[in-house]
Amino acid sequence: MKRFERTYSQGVVEVTEIWVDTETGVNYLWHNTGSAGGLTPLLDEEGKPVVTKKKPEL
């Protein structure tokens, strides 16, 4: 299983993506323009990290 999973992607030259850490469930926002980019935890309205609950394994 991959540690990080891309769950959202928008754009070609200017790219915005959301990645989820499959171990912790924490969501990260990645934004890239040209040769510059940045990664930050995605926060909710209270300033806490957005956490995706793990899917139950079958």
C-alpha positions as CSV (number, residue, x, y, z in Angstrom):
1,M,0.0,0.0,0.0
2,K,1.2,3.5,-0.8
3,R,1.9,5.9,2.1
4,F,0.3,8.9,0.2
5,E,-2.7,8.8,-2.1
6,R,-3.8,11.7,-4.3
7,T,-7.5,12.3,-3.9
8,Y,-7.9,15.5,-5.9
9,S,-6.1,17.2,-8.8
10,Q,-6.8,20.4,-10.7
11,G,-4.9,22.2,-13.4
12,V,-2.0,21.5,-15.8
13,V,0.5,24.4,-15.6
14,E,-0.7,25.6,-12.2
15,V,-1.5,22.5,-10.2
16,T,-3.5,22.1,-7.0
17,E,-3.7,18.7,-5.4
18,I,-4.9,17.1,-2.2
19,W,-2.9,14.2,-0.8
20,V,-3.9,11.9,2.1
21,D,-1.4,10.1,4.3
22,T,-2.9,6.6,4.4
23,E,-1.4,5.9,7.8
24,T,-2.6,9.0,9.7
25,G,-5.5,10.2,7.5
26,V,-4.1,13.7,7.5
27,N,-4.9,15.7,4.3
28,Y,-2.2,17.9,2.6
29,L,-2.6,20.6,0.0
30,W,0.0,20.7,-2.7
31,H,0.2,23.7,-5.1
32,N,2.7,24.0,-7.9
33,T,3.3,26.8,-10.4
34,G,6.2,26.4,-12.8
35,S,9.3,25.4,-10.9
36,A,7.9,26.5,-7.5
37,G,5.6,24.5,-5.2
38,G,4.5,24.1,-1.6
39,L,2.9,21.6,0.7
40,T,0.9,22.3,3.8
41,P,-1.6,20.4,6.0
42,L,-5.2,21.1,4.9
43,L,-7.0,22.8,7.9
44,D,-10.7,23.0,8.8
45,E,-12.5,26.1,10.0
46,E,-11.2,25.6,13.6
47,G,-7.6,25.4,12.4
48,K,-7.3,21.6,13.0
49,P,-5.9,19.3,10.3
50,V,-8.5,17.6,8.1
51,V,-8.4,13.9,8.7
52,T,-9.9,11.3,6.4
53,K,-11.1,8.2,8.2
54,K,-9.6,5.0,7.0
55,K,-11.9,2.7,5.0
56,P,-12.6,-0.6,6.7
57,E,-10.6,-3.5,5.2
58,L,-12.7,-6.3,3.8
